[in-house]
């Protein structure tokens, strides 16, 4: 083997490897995506949502707390989602006392699997009374 070939072979291998890395990048993992926020409203009732672990679900439901009603998560429902703080109520008309508006709940997709998130619109002080409304959403976390 001549001297030029002996010195050029070790140089060609790293160059070929670098070229392959540039033109053939490794495949991205599904979990490389940044966490996202998915907003669901009552028009999505009995629908479904798919989230990645770490994503945020923002659930917006209509209501009027001045009537004594509030939305509560059904016990044991939606165990894949961790509540992320208290709900926020925004009245539709800020200048009118007692105005209806929207309850906004924030959940963090904390565990993988499938479950149903069920919310009840009720008066917590009225024991043994069925909820006035129920909202259900099938949730898949991967």
N, C-alpha and C positions, 0 to 999 in steps of 0.2 A: 504494500500500500504506500502510495507516495505521501510526502509530507503535507501537501495541501489538503488532501482528502482526510488525513488523520486529524488536522486542526479544524476543518470545516464541519465534520459530523457532530462533534459536541456542540457546536454553535447552532446548527440547524434544528436539533431536537427542541431546545427551549423556544425557538422562534415558532416552530410548528405547533407546539403546545399552547403558546400564547395566542396564536391565530385561531385555534380551535375554541379557546375560551371566549374570544371576542365574537365569533360567528355562531357558536353553539352554546349559548348560556344554559346553565342548569334550569330545569323547569321550576316555576314558582310554586310554592305551597299554597293551598287554599287559604291558609290562615295568615298569609303575608299581608292581606288586605287590612287597611286601618278599620277600626270599629266604626260602625255606622249607626245612625238613629233612624228607626222606622216609625212613622206616625200612622196610627190606626184610629178611625172614627166610627161612629155608629153605622155608617153606610157599609162598613166591612163586617157587620155582625154575622155570626155563623160562618165566617170566612176562615182563612188560614193565613199564617205568616211564617216565613222561614228566616231564622236569624243564625248568625255565627256566634259562637261563645264569645262574650265580651261586647256584643252589640247592645244597643239601648232600644227599648220599645217605649214609645210615648203613646199612651192611650188617652183619647179625648172623648168624654161623654157629656151629654147635655144634662142639666139639672138646675135645681134652685134650693140652696141650703136654707133660705129664710122660711121655707115650708116645713123644715125639720128633716127633710130627706137628704141622704148622702149616698154615695156609692161606696160599697165595701166589697173587698175580695172574699169570695166564698171560701170557707175553711178548707184547707188542703188543695185548693185549686191552683193550677199554674205553678207547681213546685220547682220548675226549671228557671223561674224568674224571681230574682231578689228585688224587693221594693227598694227604690233609690230615693229616699226622702219622702216627705209628706206630699199629698196632692196640692195642686194650686188651683183655686177657683178664680175665673175671670168672668165678671158680669158682661152681658151683651151690651147693656147701656149703663155706663159708669155713673151717669148723672141721675139715675132713677133707683131709689132704695127698693130692695126686694126684687130686683130684676133677675130673670133667669140668666144662665150663662153656661160655661163649660168647666167641668172638672178635668184637670190634666194630671195623669198618673205617669210616673217614670219607673220602668223596670229594667234591670240589668240581666241579660241572658247569662246565667251563671253555671248551668249544668246542661249537658247534652242529652237529647232524647225528644220524645213527643209527649205533649200534655194539652189540656184544655184550660185556658184562663177564663174563669167565670166571675163576673161582677154582679152584685145585687144592689138595686136602688131601693133603699128602705129607710125607715125611721128607726134608729138603733134603740130608742126608748120604748118602742112598741114590741114587746116580746111575744113570741108565738104568732106573729103576723107574717104572712108570706110577703116577699118583696113585691113592690109595685111594678118593677121592670127587672129583667135579667139580660145581661150581655155576655155572650160566649165567643171565644176565639181559639181556634186550634193553633198551637204553637209548636214549631219544630226548631230545635236548637242543634246545630251540628258543629 
